[in-house]
Amino acid sequence: MSSLAFITDDSPVNRKLPAAFMQRLGWTIEEFADAESMLQRLPDIQPALILLDISMPGMSGTEACRIIRANPAWRDIHLIAYTAHGMAQDREEFLDAGFNDILLKPLSLATLTQAIAPVRNAPSAEA
């Protein structure tokens, strides 16, 4: 698995911070403004990780997660919900949809590093 990550969020500001943090940790980043364009890219290249906003115009992050999890070729992608929705029932819904973890906005380098640590072949903090 590569150290490529997709960051999908309709807000450029909400893509910029995690992209900068992850690049500092040695990740290669591709950014997407919507779930549809990210899903169109998946057959071409498979990232190790996808940071996926939940509330976007068009397809939600939860819908995109379910599509990814339904495809056996993509089952090893580490999916992280990136959201402002932090209630217990929201967390349960995201995990039921197939997310591996949930990051609440705004994020910090420490919380992001912890969330991506389980990804195999992830660049280390020493990179």
C-alpha positions in Angstrom: 0.0 0.0 0.0 1.2 3.5 -0.8 1.5 6.6 1.3 -1.0 8.3 -0.9 -4.0 9.9 0.8 -7.1 11.4 -0.7 -8.7 14.4 1.2 -12.3 15.0 0.2 -14.1 18.1 1.5 -16.1 20.8 -0.3 -14.3 23.5 1.7 -10.9 24.4 0.4 -9.9 25.6 3.9 -10.9 22.3 5.4 -8.7 20.5 2.8 -5.7 22.7 3.3 -5.0 22.0 7.0 -5.0 18.2 6.9 -3.1 18.3 3.6 -0.4 20.5 5.1 -0.1 18.3 8.2 0.0 15.0 6.2 2.6 16.4 3.8 4.8 17.3 6.8 4.5 13.6 7.8 5.6 12.4 4.4 2.2 11.7 2.7 1.4 12.4 -0.9 -2.0 14.1 -1.1 -4.7 14.4 -3.8 -7.5 16.8 -2.9 -11.1 16.5 -4.1 -14.0 19.0 -3.7 -16.7 16.3 -3.8 -17.2 12.6 -3.3 -18.2 11.9 -6.9 -14.8 13.1 -8.3 -12.9 11.2 -5.6 -14.9 8.0 -6.5 -14.1 8.5 -10.2 -10.4 8.6 -9.4 -10.4 5.4 -7.3 -10.3 2.9 -10.2 -7.1 4.7 -11.4 -5.1 4.8 -8.2 -5.8 3.4 -4.8 -4.8 5.5 -1.8 -3.8 4.0 1.6 -6.2 6.4 3.3 -9.1 8.7 2.5 -10.1 11.6 4.8 -13.7 12.1 3.9 -16.0 15.0 4.9 -19.5 13.9 5.8 -21.6 16.9 4.8 -21.0 17.8 1.2 -23.3 18.9 -1.6 -24.3 16.0 -3.7 -23.1 12.7 -2.3 -22.4 12.6 1.4 -19.3 11.2 2.8 -21.3 8.4 4.4 -22.8 7.4 1.0 -19.3 7.4 -0.5 -18.0 5.3 2.3 -20.7 2.7 1.7 -19.8 2.6 -2.0 -16.1 2.1 -1.2 -16.8 -0.6 1.3 -19.1 -2.5 -1.2 -16.1 -2.9 -3.6 -13.8 -5.7 -2.6 -10.9 -4.1 -4.5 -11.1 -1.1 -2.1 -11.7 -2.9 1.2 -8.2 -2.2 2.6 -8.4 1.6 2.2 -8.4 3.2 5.6 -11.4 5.6 5.7 -11.6 8.4 8.2 -14.8 10.5 8.6 -13.8 14.2 8.8 -16.7 16.1 10.4 -18.1 18.6 12.8 -20.8 16.1 13.8 -19.6 14.7 17.1 -22.7 13.3 18.8 -22.7 9.7 20.0 -25.3 8.7 17.4 -23.3 10.3 14.6 -20.2 8.3 15.6 -22.2 5.1 15.6 -23.7 5.9 12.2 -20.2 6.6 10.7 -18.7 3.4 12.1 -21.7 1.4 10.9 -21.2 2.9 7.4 -17.6 1.5 7.4 -15.4 4.3 8.5 -12.3 3.1 10.4 -12.1 6.3 12.5 -13.6 9.7 13.0 -11.8 13.1 13.2 -13.7 16.1 14.5 -13.1 19.6 12.9 -11.1 21.5 13.7 -8.3 18.9 13.8 -4.9 19.1 15.4 -1.6 17.5 14.2 -1.8 15.2 17.3 -5.3 13.9 16.5 -4.6 13.4 12.9 -1.3 11.6 13.6 -3.1 9.3 16.0 -5.9 8.6 13.4 -3.5 7.7 10.6 -1.1 5.6 12.7 -2.9 2.3 12.0 -2.3 2.6 8.3 0.2 0.1 7.0 3.3 1.7 5.3 2.3 5.1 6.5 5.2 7.6 6.7 6.4 7.9 10.3 6.4 11.1 12.3 10.2 11.1 11.9 10.0 11.3 8.1 
